[in-house]
Amino acid sequence: MLAVLFLTFLDTTIVSVTLGSIQSELSVGVISLQWVVNGYALVFASLMLIAGSLSDRLGRKWVMLVGIVIFCGGSVLCALAPNVGTLIAGRAVMGVGAAASEPGTLSVIRHLYPDRALRARALGAWAAVSGLALALGPVIGGVLVGVGDWRTVFWFNLALGAGLLVATAVFVPNSADPQPGRLDIAGFVLGTAALGATIFAGISGERSGYSAPGVVALFVFGGLALVGFVLVERRARNPMLDLRYLAAPIVSSALFVAFAVYFGVFSIFFFTALYLDVAVGYSGWRLAGAFSPMAAAIVLGSLLTGFWVGRVGSRVPMIVGCVVGAAGIVLTRHYLTAQPSFTPLAIVLAVAGLGFGIAVVPLTSAVLGHVPAAHSGMAASATNTSRQIGAVVGVVALGALVNSHLTGDLAGRLRDLGITGSLQSLIINAVETGGGGQGRRFDIAHPPPLFKPIVDAATGAFRSGVHQALFASAVLMLVAAGAAALVPAGSERASEFVDE
């Protein structure tokens, strides 16, 4: 069960260290690279709620098995992809499989550990595995790229998925809601439409502009679908997402913390890894080494916090985790220089990882503990949907920030070098489509005497954009800490479900 969790979370970040290789081989820009990441996370987030509802009704084991099969099929499509469009489609198929596979790994814990303290420790192990998978994504990806190429990552997914298919069929027990009621089709359609349209609009706006008619129409459609979803869920007899359980202050704050933590996690994994790969020239092995302490810190923080949450509840650990995570992000921003020193950078990444590990356990415990066990699939899906939305919105929003800052900053730096007009546009386009880092394919876009100044300008502009993204992530995590601090200290136990 935890191995299935490991696989689905691993693939959220494992591609982060392949982006430079994909960019080089397929000649794609930053926006296409974001789709490689978001094609998985967007579908994962959009289908999580219905997957949790189906697992409650049809059986968590069987939905998980179907998900693994779909995941493996998507991995094959990615490994054989001749172009970026096929690669993005394969990632989307993998997202379908992950959405079906993952909710059962969390909801089963609610059934196996009714006691609050024991459940918190089990969630510590769950969070340790999920956090380890997120942090090991760049590490394992770096090793695989080091021994092969970016396609090796997806063949690895297939091999791991095939083994998990057999293990799940043999060892994972089945469970389901004994009185599931009718499936909430209207809620599924409206919820999926709201998430999918809004996130798709956010991604598309980077290329077309956020005032483009099509993008505005998608935002409006997503907003209307969200309003419809809330109205339907409030009146449904068997809602896909029972909003009553989310009204408790500790639950709503936990879902916001989940959003903020994964927003921050992906600012680290996507933008830091991309900068180190493309701009600094880190090899896959060196990237793996830089992120390894972070992986260890996430595991350590998760395991220790499981005991802490069992004693004091979720509120204080959530606050501490967000503050430590924000501090780690700020320190990472400070040490992410033109030629970053390896050891200090690895240490501050570990500080960020420790904060992430501390935060994940209490936010998960808060949601699961305030929803009846029969609806644990729904609770798991709500938590993980918040996480995945945070990841997607983080990559989209911060990607837009980095891209706009890169274009404006680089134009100014090139003007300082006396480069204007069509040559400036050609250079900016080369950088945005992957021609900038370490001078890759850059020599056709500038006169040879200015080679190094232009590469330095491109690298500096990119680094400045990444710094902006990391700062925004740290601020959001501090806001989440404040939201958790506003929860009344005695309200957590008062609204907890202890019945089975």
C-alpha positions in Angstrom: 0.0 0.0 0.0 2.7 2.4 0.9 4.7 1.4 -2.2 1.7 2.5 -4.3 1.8 5.8 -2.5 5.5 6.0 -3.2 5.0 5.5 -6.9 2.3 8.1 -7.4 4.0 10.8 -5.4 7.4 9.9 -6.9 6.2 10.8 -10.3 5.0 14.2 -9.2 8.7 15.3 -8.9 10.8 12.8 -10.7 10.5 14.6 -14.0 12.0 17.8 -12.5 15.5 16.7 -13.2 14.7 15.5 -16.7 13.4 18.9 -17.9 16.7 20.1 -19.2 17.2 16.9 -21.2 13.6 17.0 -22.5 14.1 20.7 -23.4 17.3 19.9 -25.3 16.1 16.8 -27.2 12.6 18.0 -28.1 13.4 21.8 -28.5 10.6 23.1 -26.2 10.2 26.1 -24.1 9.4 26.7 -20.4 5.6 26.6 -21.0 5.8 23.2 -22.6 7.9 22.0 -19.8 5.3 23.2 -17.3 2.8 21.1 -19.2 5.0 18.0 -18.8 4.7 18.6 -15.1 1.1 19.8 -15.0 -0.3 17.2 -17.4 0.2 14.7 -14.6 -0.8 17.0 -11.7 -3.8 18.6 -13.4 -5.5 15.3 -14.1 -4.4 13.9 -10.8 -6.1 16.8 -9.0 -9.2 16.9 -11.2 -10.1 13.3 -10.8 -9.1 12.8 -7.1 -12.5 13.4 -5.6 -14.4 11.1 -7.9 -11.7 8.4 -7.5 -12.1 8.6 -3.7 -15.8 8.4 -4.0 -15.5 5.4 -6.3 -13.1 3.7 -3.9 -15.5 4.1 -1.0 -18.3 2.5 -3.1 -16.5 -0.1 -5.3 -13.7 -1.2 -3.0 -10.4 0.6 -2.4 -8.3 -2.3 -3.5 -10.0 -2.8 -6.9 -9.9 0.9 -7.8 -6.3 0.9 -6.8 -5.5 -2.0 -9.1 -7.2 -0.4 -12.1 -5.3 2.8 -11.4 -1.9 1.0 -11.4 -2.7 -0.6 -14.8 -3.6 2.8 -16.3 -0.4 4.4 -14.7 1.8 1.7 -16.4 0.1 2.4 -19.7 0.8 6.1 -19.5 4.5 5.4 -18.6 4.9 3.4 -21.8 3.4 6.2 -23.8 5.8 8.7 -22.2 8.9 6.4 -22.7 8.1 6.1 -26.5 7.0 9.7 -27.0 8.4 11.2 -30.3 7.4 14.7 -29.4 6.3 16.8 -26.5 2.6 16.5 -27.3 2.7 12.8 -26.9 4.8 13.1 -23.8 2.2 15.5 -22.2 -0.6 13.1 -23.2 1.2 10.2 -21.6 1.7 12.2 -18.4 -2.1 12.9 -18.4 -2.8 9.2 -18.6 -0.4 8.6 -15.7 -2.4 11.2 -13.8 -5.6 9.2 -14.3 -3.9 6.1 -12.9 -2.5 8.0 -10.0 -5.9 9.5 -9.1 -7.4 6.1 -8.9 -4.5 4.5 -7.0 -3.6 7.0 -4.4 -6.8 7.7 -2.2 -7.0 4.1 -1.0 -3.5 4.3 0.5 -4.7 6.9 3.0 -8.3 5.9 3.6 -7.3 2.4 4.7 -5.3 4.0 7.6 -8.5 5.5 8.9 -10.0 2.0 9.1 -6.9 0.2 10.5 -6.1 2.7 13.2 -9.3 4.1 15.0 -7.2 5.3 18.0 -6.1 8.9 17.5 -2.5 8.4 18.8 -1.9 5.2 16.8 -3.4 6.8 13.7 -1.1 9.8 14.0 1.9 7.5 14.1 0.6 5.6 11.1 0.1 8.9 9.3 3.7 9.7 10.2 4.8 6.7 8.3 2.4 7.6 5.4 3.7 11.1 5.3 7.3 9.9 5.5 6.8 7.7 2.5 4.9 10.4 0.5 7.5 13.0 1.5 10.4 10.6 0.7 8.9 10.0 -2.7 8.6 13.7 -3.4 12.2 14.4 -2.3 13.6 11.2 -3.9 12.0 12.1 -7.2 14.9 14.4 -8.2 17.4 12.0 -6.7 16.2 8.9 -8.5 15.5 10.9 -11.6 19.0 12.3 -11.5 20.5 8.8 -11.2 18.4 7.4 -14.0 19.2 10.3 -16.3 22.9 9.8 -15.4 22.9 6.2 -16.5 20.6 6.6 -19.4 18.4 9.5 -20.6 15.0 11.0 -19.7 13.1 8.1 -21.2 14.8 5.8 -18.7 12.7 7.4 -16.0 9.4 6.2 -17.5 10.7 2.7 -18.1 11.6 2.7 -14.4 8.0 3.6 -13.7 6.7 0.7 -15.7 8.9 -1.8 -14.0 8.0 -0.5 -10.5 4.3 -0.3 -11.4 4.2 -3.9 -12.7 5.7 -5.2 -9.5 3.3 -3.2 -7.4 0.4 -4.6 -9.4 1.2 -8.1 -8.3 2.0 -7.1 -4.7 -1.3 -5.1 -4.3 -3.4 -8.0 -5.7 -1.8 -10.3 -3.2 -1.3 -8.3 0.0 -3.7 -5.3 0.2 -7.0 -5.9 2.0 -10.2 -4.6 0.4 -12.6 -2.3 2.2 -15.6 -0.2 1.1 -18.5 1.9 2.6 -21.2 -0.6 3.6 -23.9 1.9 2.7 -22.5 3.9 -0.2 -25.7 5.3 -1.7 -25.9 6.5 -5.3 -22.9 8.0 -7.0 -22.9 11.8 -7.2 -22.6 12.2 -11.0 -23.6 15.9 -11.0 -21.0 16.6 -8.3 -18.4 14.7 -10.3 -19.1 16.6 -13.5 -19.2 20.0 -11.9 -16.2 19.4 -9.6 -14.0 18.1 -12.4 -15.1 20.9 -14.7 -14.4 23.6 -12.1 -10.9 22.3 -11.4 -10.0 21.4 -14.9 -11.2 24.6 -16.6 -9.7 26.9 -14.0 -6.3 25.3 -13.9 -6.2 24.9 -17.7 -7.0 28.6 -18.1 -4.2 29.5 -15.7 -1.7 27.5 -17.8 -3.0 28.7 -21.1 -2.9 32.3 -20.0 0.8 32.2 -19.9 1.0 31.7 -23.7 -2.1 33.5 -24.9 -2.4 36.2 -22.2 -4.8 36.3 -19.3 -7.1 38.8 -21.1 -7.5 36.5 -24.2 -11.2 35.7 -24.8 -10.6 32.0 -24.6 -8.8 32.2 -21.3 -11.4 34.5 -19.8 -14.1 32.2 -21.0 -12.4 29.3 -19.3 -12.1 31.2 -16.0 -15.8 32.2 -16.1 -16.8 28.6 -16.9 -14.7 27.3 -14.1 -16.1 29.8 -11.6 -19.7 29.0 -12.6 -19.0 25.2 -12.4 -17.6 25.8 -8.9 -20.7 27.6 -7.8 -22.8 24.8 -9.2 -20.7 22.2 -7.5 -21.1 23.9 -4.1 -24.9 24.2 -4.6 -25.2 20.5 -5.7 -23.1 19.2 -2.9 -25.1 21.0 -0.2 -28.3 19.5 -1.4 -27.2 16.0 -2.5 -28.2 13.1 -0.3 -24.9 11.3 -1.0 -22.5 14.1 -2.0 -19.1 13.3 -3.5 -17.6 15.9 -1.2 -19.7 16.5 2.0 -19.0 20.1 2.8 -20.3 19.8 6.3 -17.1 18.0 7.4 -14.9 20.7 5.9 -16.6 23.4 8.0 -14.5 22.7 11.2 -11.8 25.4 11.5 -9.1 22.8 11.9 -10.1 21.0 8.7 -10.4 24.1 6.6 -7.0 25.4 7.8 -5.4 22.0 7.2 -6.6 22.0 3.6 -5.1 25.5 3.1 -1.9 24.3 4.7 -1.9 21.4 2.3 -2.3 23.8 -0.6 0.5 26.1 0.7 3.0 23.3 1.5 2.8 21.7 -1.9 2.9 25.2 -3.6 6.2 25.6 -1.7 7.4 22.1 -2.4 7.1 22.6 -6.1 8.8 26.0 -6.1 11.8 24.1 -4.8 11.6 21.0 -7.0 10.6 22.5 -10.3 12.4 25.9 -10.3 15.5 25.1 -8.2 16.1 21.8 -10.1 15.5 23.5 -13.5 17.9 26.3 -12.6 20.6 24.0 -11.3 20.3 21.8 -14.4 19.9 24.4 -17.2 21.7 27.5 -15.9 24.4 26.1 -13.6 25.0 22.8 -15.5 24.5 20.3 -12.7 24.7 16.7 -13.9 22.0 14.2 -12.9 24.3 12.7 -10.3 25.0 16.1 -8.8 21.3 17.0 -8.7 20.7 13.7 -6.9 23.3 14.6 -4.3 21.9 18.1 -3.7 18.4 16.8 -3.0 19.3 13.7 -1.0 19.6 15.6 2.4 16.2 17.1 1.7 14.8 13.6 1.3 16.3 12.5 4.5 15.0 15.6 6.3 11.4 15.0 5.1 11.4 11.4 6.3 12.9 12.5 9.7 10.4 15.3 10.2 7.4 13.1 9.2 8.3 10.2 11.5 9.0 12.3 14.5 6.0 14.5 14.0 3.7 11.4 14.0 4.5 11.0 17.7 4.2 14.7 18.3 0.7 15.0 16.7 -0.4 12.0 18.8 0.3 14.0 21.9 -0.6 17.6 21.1 -2.9 17.4 18.1 -2.4 19.0 14.7 -2.5 22.8 15.2 0.9 23.5 16.6 2.8 21.1 14.4 1.2 22.6 11.3 2.3 26.1 12.4 5.9 24.9 13.1 6.1 23.0 9.9 5.0 26.0 7.8 7.4 28.4 9.5 10.4 26.0 9.2 9.5 25.3 5.6 9.3 29.0 4.8 12.7 29.6 6.4 14.2 26.8 4.3 12.8 28.3 1.1 14.2 31.8 2.0 17.6 30.3 2.8 17.5 28.4 -0.5 16.8 31.6 -2.3 19.8 33.2 -0.6 22.2 30.4 -1.5 21.0 30.0 -5.1 23.7 32.1 -6.7 25.4 32.2 -10.1 27.7 29.4 -8.9 26.1 28.0 -5.8 28.2 26.3 -3.2 27.1 22.7 -3.1 27.2 21.9 0.7 25.4 25.0 2.0 22.7 24.6 -0.7 22.1 21.0 0.2 21.8 22.0 3.9 19.2 24.7 3.3 17.3 22.4 1.0 17.2 20.0 4.0 15.8 22.7 6.2 13.0 23.2 3.8 12.5 19.5 3.6 12.3 19.3 7.4 9.5 21.9 7.4 7.6 20.1 4.7 7.9 16.8 6.6 6.7 18.4 9.9 3.6 20.0 8.2 2.3 17.0 6.2 1.5 14.7 9.1 -0.7 17.1 11.1 -2.6 18.4 8.1 -3.5 14.9 7.1 -4.4 13.9 10.6 -6.6 16.9 11.0 -8.7 16.0 8.0 -9.0 12.3 8.5 -9.8 12.7 12.2 -12.8 14.9 11.5 -14.5 12.7 8.9 -16.3 9.5 9.7 -14.4 6.3 8.8 -17.0 5.3 6.2 -16.1 8.5 4.2 -12.4 8.2 4.6 -11.9 7.9 0.8 -13.6 11.3 0.5 -11.4 12.8 3.2 -8.3 11.4 1.6 -9.3 12.8 -1.7 -10.1 16.2 -0.3 -6.6 16.3 1.3 -4.8 15.2 -1.8 -6.8 17.4 -4.1 -5.7 20.4 -2.1 -2.1 19.2 -2.3 -2.3 18.6 -6.1 -4.0 21.9 -6.7 -1.3 23.6 -4.7 1.4 21.9 -6.8 -0.3 22.8 -10.1 -1.1 26.4 -9.1 2.4 26.7 -7.8 4.0 25.7 -11.1 1.5 27.7 -13.1 1.5 30.9 -11.1 5.2 30.9 -10.3 6.0 29.9 -13.9 4.1 32.9 -15.1 6.1 35.0 -12.6 9.4 33.6 -13.7 8.6 33.8 -17.4 7.5 37.5 -17.3 10.4 38.5 -15.1 12.9 36.6 -17.3 11.6 38.4 -20.4 11.6 41.9 -18.9 14.9 41.5 -16.9 16.8 39.9 -19.8 15.6 42.7 -22.2 17.1 45.3 -19.8 20.3 43.4 -19.4 20.7 43.0 -23.2 20.1 46.8 -23.7 22.9 47.4 -21.2 25.1 45.3 -23.6 24.0 47.4 -26.5 21.8 44.7 -28.0 18.4 45.8 -29.2 15.8 45.2 -32.0 15.5 41.9 -33.8 18.7 40.5 -32.3 17.5 41.1 -28.8 14.2 39.4 -29.7 16.1 36.4 -31.2 18.2 36.0 -28.1 15.2 36.2 -25.7 13.3 33.7 -27.8 16.4 31.4 -27.7 16.5 31.6 -24.0 12.7 31.0 -23.5 12.8 27.9 -25.8 15.8 26.3 -24.1 18.8 27.9 -25.8 20.3 29.8 -22.9 21.7 27.5 -20.2 25.4 27.0 -20.4 25.4 28.3 -23.9 23.4 25.3 -25.3 22.5 26.0 -28.9 23.1 29.6 -28.2 26.0 30.4 -30.5 23.7 31.0 -33.5 21.8 33.7 -31.8 24.5 36.2 -31.0 27.8 37.6 -32.3 30.8 35.5 -30.9 32.5 38.4 -29.0 29.4 38.8 -26.8 28.9 35.1 -26.1 29.8 35.1 -22.4 28.1 38.4 -21.5 24.9 37.2 -23.1 25.0 33.8 -21.4 25.7 35.6 -18.1 22.7 38.0 -18.7 20.4 35.1 -19.5 21.5 33.2 -16.4 21.2 36.2 -14.2 17.7 37.0 -15.5 16.6 33.4 -14.9 18.0 33.3 -11.4 16.3 36.6 -10.5 13.0 35.1 -11.7 13.5 32.0 -9.6 14.3 34.2 -6.6 11.0 35.9 -7.0 9.2 32.6 -7.2 10.9 31.3 -4.0 10.0 34.4 -2.1 6.4 34.2 -3.1 6.3 30.6 -1.9 7.8 31.5 1.5 5.2 34.2 2.0 2.3 31.8 1.2 3.6 29.3 3.7 3.8 32.0 6.4 0.2 33.0 5.6 -0.7 29.3 6.0 1.0 29.3 9.4 -1.1 32.3 10.4 -4.3 30.6 9.3 -3.5 27.6 11.4 -2.6 29.8 14.4 -6.1 31.4 14.2 -7.8 28.1 14.9 -9.1 28.1 18.5 -6.8 26.0 20.6 -9.6 23.8 22.0 -11.6 23.3 18.9 -9.7 20.4 17.5 -10.8 17.6 19.9 -14.3 19.0 20.1 -15.1 18.3 16.5 -13.1 15.0 16.1 -14.9 11.8 15.1 -13.9 8.9 17.3 -16.7 6.5 16.3 -16.1 3.7 13.7 
